[in-house]
């Protein structure tokens, strides 16, 4: 992170970019002053190493004080993840790569959050990282374990079958055990999965 800046892209030409999937903590509203800043720095550094000049991070790129911007972000979230070149999943509760894909990984709270369902399914390429930014693998390498953890059909995880070919009931079942902070997020977090807007 040489000189990080926040840039708003408008128009048709969006550059290649990475995107971060993570579980928000309660401190992230004032990013620089809190523990979440190290996570943001790590994601930015990883993007630069991978050759991306741009990364989209929800806790930096969504102005939650603006209801119009928040609504636009909610409606666009699936697209942001789907159009990314790579999605970095940061698992703050998996200490390092020694934890691997075992019980610690399987119990990560990331797999229980409502918003992370679309962050797993929308992007084509997803990489998992531990708290110290050790690489844990990709969803293509570990889709069977992810299917076991999440009860999501493996064909949906690796997009062998288009998501709209899965029944509404089955797609809803993927979200049934996931938790959200606000009640309305139960619906909002599923909009992209069902190709809907509010």
Secondary structure, 3 states (H helix, E strand, C coil): CCCCCCCCCCCCCCCCCEEEECCCCCCCCCHHHCCHHHHHHHHHHHHHHCCCCCEECHHHHCCCCCHHHHHHHHHHHHHHHHCCCEEEEECCCCCCHHHCCCHHHHCCHHHHECCHHHHHHCCCCEEEECCCCCEEEECCCCHHHHHHHHCCCHHHHCCCCCHHHCCHHHHHHHHCCCECCCCCHHHHCCCHHHCCCC
